[in-house]
Amino acid sequence: MAVKVERLETAPYMPCLKEVKVKTMGNIIQIQAIENCNRHSVIQRLDNDTYLNKLTGEVGEICHMTSREQDKKSLARSMRELREIINTNVVNTRKARWVTLTYAENMTDVKRLYDDFRKFNQRFQYFLNKHGYGKAEYICCVEPQGRGAWHCHVLFIWKKTAPFIPNDVLANIWGHGFTKITALDCVDNVGLYLTAYLTDVSLDEAEATDIPLYGNTRCKVKNDKCYVKGARLSLYPANCRLYRTSRGIKKPKCKWMPPDEAFEKVADAELIYEKNVHITDTETGFSTTISTTEYRRAEKG
């Protein structure tokens, strides 16, 4: 498909829309207006290798990807889902802690990483219960390094203010290497902040470990260092499970409703994000405009 995506500077006027999509993620509300929107998929998967286009009746072959770099859409969707799950569950940053778990050795087995985390979480929850800190829900994310090693980041979330846990105590519970505990009190959009942390790579690290940048020149400067946005995504292998969550983690709520009703929900909220794009497919003549806005309501609790 010859698809072209054009960024629009201002929000498009779409007066004929009967409904917009509203996604609630904790104290963040996303409103998405889609022109020429078809809410029902025309693609039906028949088996692992074929699909049916219900509009044309055509049976096609599913292209199985061999790497995360080839499957950019899937990876971008996973990161977007992760960002939304984080924002849904972290409304009060004082109740959350961002924990990094690394290995003293050059550990390259992602399956072992998840197994080690599972055992660590059992020990950690026992520690919390023993000291009366209460159970912590978690969102665990894996991160590959340019040298081939893996480590993981865990967002622990409590029902009340997060307890103070000395780093050496946490390192002893982990038992495999270095640990770091980070408070998120000064972070406005936790989901955006943490997913950017997982995907961006400093130019120094990229050059030292030969991380492929694939022509990506979108950079940002933070603390006097230059970071290439999204460069770490090329290191994830195909079919890698990027994150796991505990059972108590909530998912975003999505609902379609009339535009007036949707914007009434955010009348007293702060606009924190806006993106407007026009998408065209020159081969089929398909054209649509998508306007996405996000609002943050005042924190509660």
C-alpha positions in Angstrom: 0.0 0.0 0.0 1.3 3.5 -0.9 0.2 5.2 2.3 1.0 8.8 2.9 0.7 10.4 6.4 0.6 14.2 6.6 0.8 16.0 9.9 -1.7 18.9 10.2 -0.9 22.0 12.2 -4.5 22.7 13.3 -7.4 20.4 14.2 -9.6 19.6 11.2 -13.3 20.6 11.1 -15.4 17.4 10.9 -19.0 18.6 11.5 -20.7 15.4 10.3 -19.2 13.1 12.9 -21.9 11.3 14.9 -19.5 9.7 17.4 -15.9 10.0 18.6 -13.8 7.5 20.5 -13.2 8.3 24.2 -10.5 6.4 26.1 -10.2 6.9 29.9 -6.8 6.2 31.3 -6.8 7.1 35.0 -7.0 10.9 35.2 -6.2 11.2 31.4 -9.0 11.2 28.8 -8.2 10.8 25.2 -10.7 11.9 22.5 -10.2 10.7 18.9 -12.2 12.0 16.0 -11.9 9.9 12.9 -13.3 10.9 9.5 -14.6 8.0 7.3 -14.4 5.7 10.3 -15.3 2.0 9.9 -15.7 0.6 13.5 -16.0 -3.0 12.2 -12.9 -4.7 10.7 -13.2 -6.0 7.2 -10.4 -8.4 7.7 -11.2 -11.9 9.1 -8.3 -14.2 10.1 -9.0 -17.7 8.8 -6.0 -19.6 10.3 -2.4 -18.9 11.1 -1.5 -18.3 7.4 -4.5 -16.8 5.6 -7.1 -14.1 6.0 -10.3 -13.1 4.3 -11.2 -9.5 3.1 -14.9 -9.4 3.7 -15.4 -6.5 1.3 -13.8 -8.1 -1.7 -14.0 -11.8 -0.8 -10.3 -12.1 -1.5 -8.3 -14.6 0.5 -4.8 -13.5 1.2 -1.6 -14.8 2.8 -0.5 -13.5 6.2 3.1 -12.2 6.1 4.9 -13.6 9.2 7.5 -11.1 10.5 11.0 -12.3 11.5 12.1 -9.3 13.5 10.7 -6.5 15.5 12.2 -4.0 13.1 10.1 -5.5 10.3 7.1 -5.5 12.5 7.2 -1.8 13.4 3.4 -1.5 13.6 3.1 -4.3 16.1 5.9 -2.9 18.3 4.4 0.6 18.1 1.0 -0.8 19.2 2.6 -2.7 22.1 4.4 0.5 23.3 1.1 2.5 22.9 -0.8 -0.1 25.0 2.0 -0.1 27.6 1.8 3.7 27.8 -2.0 3.7 28.2 -1.8 0.9 30.9 0.7 2.9 32.9 -1.4 6.1 32.7 -4.5 4.1 33.7 -2.9 2.8 36.9 -0.6 5.7 38.0 -2.9 8.6 38.9 -1.0 9.5 42.0 2.8 9.3 41.5 3.4 9.2 45.2 2.0 5.7 45.2 4.4 4.3 42.6 8.1 3.5 42.2 10.1 2.8 39.1 12.6 0.0 39.8 15.5 -1.2 37.6 16.9 -4.7 37.9 20.2 -5.5 36.2 22.7 -8.4 36.2 26.3 -8.4 37.3 26.9 -10.8 34.3 26.2 -10.2 30.6 22.8 -12.0 30.8 21.4 -12.5 27.3 18.4 -14.9 27.9 15.1 -13.0 28.0 13.2 -16.1 29.1 15.5 -16.4 32.1 14.9 -12.7 32.8 11.2 -13.2 33.2 11.7 -16.3 35.3 14.1 -14.5 37.6 11.7 -11.6 37.9 8.8 -14.0 38.8 10.9 -15.4 41.7 12.1 -11.9 42.7 8.5 -10.7 42.9 7.5 -13.6 45.1 10.3 -12.7 47.5 9.5 -9.0 47.3 5.8 -9.4 48.0 6.7 -11.6 51.0 9.0 -8.7 52.2 6.2 -6.2 51.8 3.7 -8.3 53.7 6.2 -9.0 56.5 6.8 -5.3 57.1 3.2 -4.2 56.7 3.7 -2.3 53.5 0.8 -3.9 51.6 0.7 -5.6 48.3 2.2 -3.9 45.3 0.8 -4.4 41.8 3.4 -4.4 39.0 4.0 -3.6 35.3 7.2 -5.3 34.3 9.0 -4.2 31.1 12.1 -5.8 29.5 14.9 -3.8 27.9 17.6 -5.0 25.5 21.1 -3.5 25.4 23.3 -3.0 22.4 25.8 -5.5 23.7 23.1 -8.2 23.8 22.4 -8.1 27.5 18.9 -7.8 29.0 17.6 -6.1 32.1 14.1 -5.2 33.3 12.2 -2.2 34.7 9.3 -2.6 37.0 6.6 -0.1 37.9 5.4 -1.0 41.4 2.1 0.6 42.4 0.6 0.6 46.0 -2.9 1.6 47.1 -1.3 4.1 49.5 1.9 6.1 49.5 4.8 4.0 48.4 7.1 2.9 51.3 10.7 3.8 51.6 12.9 0.7 50.8 16.7 1.1 50.9 18.3 0.2 47.6 20.7 -2.3 49.3 17.7 -4.1 50.7 16.1 -4.3 47.3 19.4 -5.5 45.7 19.6 -8.3 48.3 16.0 -9.4 47.4 16.9 -9.3 43.7 20.2 -11.2 44.1 21.6 -10.9 40.6 23.2 -7.5 40.4 22.6 -3.8 40.6 19.2 -2.3 41.4 17.8 1.3 41.4 14.7 2.8 42.8 13.3 6.0 41.3 10.5 8.2 42.6 8.2 9.7 39.9 6.9 12.7 41.9 7.9 15.3 39.4 6.7 13.4 36.2 3.6 14.8 34.6 2.8 12.1 32.0 4.3 8.9 33.5 3.3 6.6 30.6 5.0 8.9 28.0 8.1 9.4 30.2 8.7 5.7 30.9 8.0 4.4 27.4 10.4 7.0 26.0 12.9 5.8 28.6 12.5 2.3 27.2 12.8 3.2 23.5 15.2 6.1 23.2 19.0 5.6 22.9 21.8 8.0 23.6 24.2 8.6 20.6 27.1 7.5 22.8 25.5 4.1 23.5 24.5 3.6 19.9 28.1 4.3 18.7 29.7 2.2 21.4 27.5 -0.9 20.7 26.7 -0.4 17.0 22.9 0.0 17.6 21.4 0.4 14.1 19.6 3.7 13.7 18.0 3.0 10.3 18.2 6.6 9.2 16.3 7.8 12.2 17.5 11.4 12.8 14.8 12.4 15.3 16.8 13.5 18.3 16.2 15.2 21.6 18.6 16.6 24.2 18.3 15.7 27.9 20.9 16.5 30.5 23.4 17.6 27.8 23.2 14.2 26.1 21.7 13.6 22.6 19.1 10.8 22.3 17.7 9.2 19.2 14.0 8.6 19.6 12.9 5.0 19.2 16.3 3.6 18.2 16.2 0.8 20.9 13.2 -0.7 19.1 15.5 -2.3 16.6 17.0 -4.5 19.3 13.8 -6.3 20.3 13.6 -9.8 18.7 10.4 -11.0 16.9 7.6 -12.1 19.1 9.3 -10.7 22.2 6.8 -10.0 25.0 7.6 -6.5 26.0 5.7 -6.3 29.2 3.7 -8.3 31.8 1.4 -7.1 34.5 0.0 -8.4 37.8 -3.7 -9.3 37.9 -4.8 -6.2 39.7 -3.6 -3.9 36.9 -6.5 -2.1 35.2 -7.0 -1.6 31.5 -8.1 1.6 29.8 -11.9 2.1 29.3 -13.0 2.8 25.7 -16.4 4.1 24.6 -18.0 5.7 21.5 -20.2 8.7 22.1 -21.5 12.0 20.5 -18.8 14.7 20.3 -20.8 17.1 22.6 -21.0 14.5 25.3 -17.3 13.7 24.9 -16.0 17.2 25.2 -18.3 17.9 28.1 -16.3 15.3 30.0 -13.1 17.4 29.6 -14.6 20.8 30.0 -12.6 21.4 33.2 -9.5 19.4 32.2 -6.1 20.5 31.0 -5.2 19.9 27.3 -1.8 18.1 27.4 -1.5 16.5 23.9 -2.8 17.1 20.4 -2.0 15.4 17.1 -3.8 15.8 13.8 -3.0 13.7 10.7 -4.4 13.2 7.2 -3.9 9.7 5.8 -4.2 8.7 2.1 -3.7 5.5 0.1 -2.9 6.5 -3.4 -3.5 3.0 -4.7 -7.1 2.6 -3.4 -8.1 6.3 -3.1 -8.9 5.9 0.6 -8.6 9.0 2.7 -9.2 9.8 6.3 -8.3 12.4 8.9 -7.6 11.6 12.5 -7.6 14.2 15.3 -6.3 13.0 18.7 -6.4 15.1 21.9 -5.6 14.2 25.5 -6.7 16.0 28.6 -5.6 15.6 32.3 -8.1 16.0 35.1 -7.1 17.1 38.5 -5.5 14.4 40.6 -7.6 12.7 43.2 -6.4 10.6 46.1 
